[in-house]
Amino acid sequence: DTAVSQTPKYLVTQMGNDKSIKCEQNLGHDTMYWYKQDSKKFLKIMFSYNNKELIINETVPNRFSPKSPDKAHLNLHINSLELGDSAVYFCASSQVGRGVIETQYFGPGTRLLVL
Amino acid sequence: GEDVEQSLFLSVREGDSSVINCTYTDSSSTYLYWYKQEPGAGLQLLTYIFSNMDMKQDQRLTVLLNKKDKHLSLRIADTQTGDSAIYFCAESTGGYQKVTFGTGTKLQVIP
């Protein structure tokens, strides 16, 4: 069973379109994340949700809107896609708390290419 | 703000030891991690160390932490071709604080 899954794995779309990426974790974790990894492999956090509440919101254009319908899901909707949005988007989850090693479990990534 | 830096590339011969270095700036870091990313995959936690420790050994992996210099290293003994990947160090202050990842070091193992 896949611990953190993302769909789709690949996404090729035209500039200006709106697209969504879905993420699900079956680990029972309370915290989920979205990261963006650019072509140079730099990994930057975008958002973090704990128990469906937004905890971290880095400097991300408001074209990006995360949605967490429940603890096990964190989806990412992107409006008006731009060329610079092309990257690999990783979802991750962890259990946060005192005395807990906050191992983040990563999904396989969604490779987004904007043409 | 936090900053975590690594050298971008390291090449070693199979059977040699690899040492991957990392420097960070946040003196309040509580947890420090090493993650491995194989081609086309997500990141996988290799090992971690608490900031009150100097060293941690886990089979072929040895983590050294110099808190005074804010320097973290990962030594891989008897490096194998399967160790070829990108290695990320990361730090966090724990709780709901974000984990900040380094720039990644691509390790190439030459047979």
Interface residues (C-beta under 8 A of the other chain):
Chain A: V4 T31 Y35 K41 F42 L43 K44 I45 S48 N50 I55 I56 E58 F90 A92 V96 G97 R98 I101 E102 T103 Q104 Y105 F106 G107 P108 G109
Chain B: Y31 Y33 Q37 G40 A41 G42 L43 Q44 L45 Y48 I86 F88 S92 G94 G95 Y96 K98 V99 T100 F101 T103 G104 K106
